[in-house]
Amino acid sequence: MLHRILFLLVALALPAAGAQAQPAQWAERRSVTISNPNASELRDFQIRIALDANNFDFSQAQPAGGDLRVTDAGGTRQLNFWIERFDAATREGVLWVKVPQLPANGETTLYLYSGNNAAETLSSGRRTFEMFDEFGFPGPGYFDLSAPETVLTQTLPWETKPPHTLSVIENDRAGYKYWGYYGLADCGGIGIARSNDLLHWDKLPEPLLNKDGERWPAALKVDGTIYMIYDRDHCGISHLVLRKSEDGLRFSDPYAIIVQREAGIRNQNPALFRDPASGMFFLYWFRGGADASFWQIKMRSAATIEGLADSASERVLFDVPYELAAPNMLVVDGVYYLSAEVNENAWKTVIYAGPTPAGPFTLLPDAPQMSDNQACLFQHVFTGTVMHGYYCKDTGVGWVLNYRTADLSAGRSMTRHIDPGVWNQSSGQWKVEGEERAGSGMALRGEGQNAWLKTAFPGTDLVFTARGRAVDGAWGVAARVQDDGSMVRAVLRMGRLDIERSVGANRTTLASVALAGVDAKAWHELGMQLIGERIEIFVDGELAASAIDPQPPAQGNSAIIVEGSAQVDTVAWRKAASHLPAVVVGKRETPADAQNGWLTFAPSPTPAPVPQPMPTPMPVDVEHRADAANSLMFVMAVASLVIAGGISLLGLVGRKHRR
């Protein structure tokens, strides 16, 4: 009894689990002035910032630039960026920033922050460019998913929006083994569907809830009781509430509030999970939003589902300045898979892996697992070794609810796949393989006499770049690709660069230049810029050739070209302008110098141990009550000294690593 009381009181005197000292803020920042010489405004435009010893202090940054951050003129709203290269030893760096707005014939100021050893990199080509692919990295990924099948669409009179999420439980009643609680898009309400095979679903004709902006149900059945946490007032000041049911049809009223309202902040997308190892219950949800300028994945744990209303266990798993939401948890063979959705020019699903329900979590190397507006994944394993996944898919004319499975007995995938949300396979043979450069991850391999792999995105004026090497023959990039195979091509052959207009097998050479010293079998960056009739081709960033396309189409896709065999890596598509904006990096500024806001640092929390249910206290008999009382007085005195002395264990708590 004494040691339990001592543990409790000392625990009250010490900082909460996961707390830590605030790391140092960013030591400095520099203004970046961007001048747009064009007569038109540029929106979401990618700007190249070159750093060297004259405009940047590399000693005030991490060796690979992991602490770099870019904000708007206010100094606090973060912008997406990608570090192309950063070498503190040679004092050279290049980063690309996606700038929301550059006024016509005007200037825009950004801030580039550095000098925070505790910060982790936020560099992302996928969030910065219109299209970007590095083809992943080696290592075990997620489980291979089957082809998608549509299971629910908008069919009932009460459904003002299409089905969007589906949380499934085993509830063997009324002739159905599986019961699913589906939420409509936006805040259209919650319905019930039932199934015996997890693929074919019968909806109940009336809604379960559709009066108060209900959305995103997460259901779990425990000891005969069905618990459902969902978004309430999703389109207003959203918060999470709980209802219970004994039969799956009639749920308790009133509801219990689990996560409270917060003005200007969204609390949405709940996921309920019971850890088979500890028996504890976990709630995951998204907090933040565009108005708040941050996106968090949060977690609570408790011995009962009702106990999740207590915020004492609450912790932040992710805190990022880009859209990250819709958490869901699955455990297989002691590995915990946290799925989430991101918005990178389209909705995508990514999956993290960790050793406990609280992490720490690492992004799997084949991310995204689903792209092309596929998100909000609910992962279920009922019996056997099959994962059943339900997720939303934006078809362009509305949402549908799709279904995929994974054979868990086959193990985690070691293969990186060509992302169908980025690429449309056209001709030749294409695969992702290990790149023949040390430490560079994976590369795209193409083979064929006239092979081309087309991007899934059409555009007009653009800059399309790729790094590649010919294994045998030649390789290149193309743009303005049409369905009939017509395109503008830039092909790097041995000793020369050709710009061609092709329609099927018919080609017209628009320009051809000799490139002394450029080996097509060595790695080079090849870039194509198209603005109206003008075509400019760059090799390793230097203008190598130009031509005129006399009849450019209104728009078209981009493509990778192979004649023989080639490897390609780091493919990017960004916006083009008639005149490139000028970039000037300003002088060093410290927090004491700042005339406007300074970027604050939200440290990643230290991962807490997986909580365990508290043991039932041993009864204290009458003859020991006096001793227990004396012991309690002694322990309270010790605890008072602990508190008064300000003893803290913060310095012993390590920092969680997060990607």
Phi, psi and omega in degrees: 000317182300314184292331178290318179294318179300316180299316182297313184290320177295323178298323177294329183282339185261164179297154180296152178302136179093346178287156179201162179292144179291120178295166179299144176287175176297133186286328184205167172212162177227137176289147175235112182263125182244123180252123179262109181276358183280153180280000179236152178291145175248128182241140182048052187260137182275122183248134178268127178244116179262131181244142175210185183295340182278335184236004183207140178264099184292341178288344180260029178215160174296154185304326179256009178078021183295340181265003180294140174219150178232133179234170174282189186295338179287344176089358184230332182279116187279147179248153178285142180209163177224130177272109178289316173201152178203116184228104181294331182292316181268356180057052176224140178202149175221127172227153179247135182237136175270108186264125185300321185207132172236109185294149179300131180050039183222182182241152176226139178250132172242172174232133176253114183264149174205168177091054175213099184294340182274348184283149177248153189296141173243013179299131180206115174291327182293328179273347186262320186259166177294327176208141183204140178208126173251358173069015169083189183224159179294164176121167180289131179257219177270187178274144180296129182266145177286175177294149183286148173226133179281129184245331180221136174225177181282112185226340187261152181302324184284344184281097179284343178223163180286156172302142190228325179223157179213118176250126191244142174228161169273121182211077191292087182215154172054031177083009180233134179279323185245136177241133180240137177253113186249142178251141177278161175297161183057239181227049188276349177121184184231135177235175180240134173230151184227152187206159172245350181232004179070001178247316182258125188237138174251122180275145166287143188290336183251152180288154171282313180214129173199038182249337189229041177065038182285147180196160167059064178286144173231116188246150177209135178255126183226118176051044176086351179255135179260124178253138178224119172254138184209167174287134169243141183056048185303322182271004176242232175269090191288150175206172186250134181228163185236136168231157181233155180212149175263338183241353181089352181252315183255118183250151185301146178217124010279171177279165173252135179281128179258312176237124188287162173295148171221123182300130177077003182230135178269134169239108192210177171061056181289152171223128178259138182213137173247124182281118180293338182285319185251342185080358181283156177258143181232141173241127175244144176201170179259138177226137177129231179123175184299321180295328180274345180067021173211158177229124180239144164255120184247164184214143168229158177221152180197162179284340176227161179292321177300328180293347178292349175289342179279122184275005185298327182270001188295138178211157179264123176271323178221141176218104189225159179268017179231165188291117180215121187205190172055058179287150173206145188241141174217141176240133177222121177052042176080001176255133183258123184252112179260113176268154179205166176246145174233161177239103181234078187066356174191158175288138181219157178249127175241156181226134177251156177235146179207166183275347180219166176297344179258005180092201001291151186251142179237134179295131180290150191287346180259027178289145356282147177286329173221143179224203176056048177063044173242121188206194176048053183285130170250121185254130182224139167232120182258297177222157177074211187235039180243128172270131178251118183243132177241135186206160179272150178219123176274113182275356186099335177241006179149166180277149166228163178252118185253169186221135172222158175235166174218137177274103184290335180292341179283350180082175181286147184287136174257000185259133172269135184253154171289125186289113181291345175281349180248326189236144170245114182291131187246297180212158182086188180243132185225140176204165176255130183219173175296135182276144182275050172218132185299129173072016185258003176081228187248164179217159175275131178247127177238143179220140178150158181285333175213062185269139174213139180243119190262141173290158182275359187245128173273158178196176180248259177287132185198168170236123183239122184231153176204148172260134183200175177208143175278126171279319177204118180104236186213165177212166180187188178236157180219160178212170182056040181283129179253167182297333180277004179092000176285143184192168167256129186238144169236114187244126178266108179253173181297110175087356180206164178236126181244133171254123187228147167255121184235146171227102185064233180275352181271126182231141174239125180280121178270331178195151178212129181227145174280140180237089180293132176082001178260112182267119182296340180271358173264160181287128176219154171265128179244126182233143178235124176246127179237123175225106183062233180278346188275133177239128176232134181244132181243138174241119183053041176084354181255137178298122183248330182197158176215160181200173177243130174262104191294333182226070182291138176288166182299320177197173180183174179269173172253167184203159169260136183246138175224132171240092185114255180209138181204158171248142181225141181217159173051072179262132182221148178229120180231170182283154181242157176219151181301323179230127181291135174298146178272144183235128177233122177270127186273191183280165180295141178224142179248169178305326180292334182274343193296133176262351176223195186298152177242136183299129178265162185246123175256101184292147173292138182288153174289131181296128179278154172300150177298120183294148178241148176301140179291138178293151178293126183300140176289139179294147178255118183281170189298317186290344180260000184294322181295316178298320180296320180296315178298319179298320181297318179298319179297314182295321179297322178295317178298317181297323178298319177296321179299314181294314182297325180285350178067033180294133181224142177256014184301324183292344181268353185270121180281168184262135178286138177265137183218142173257000000 
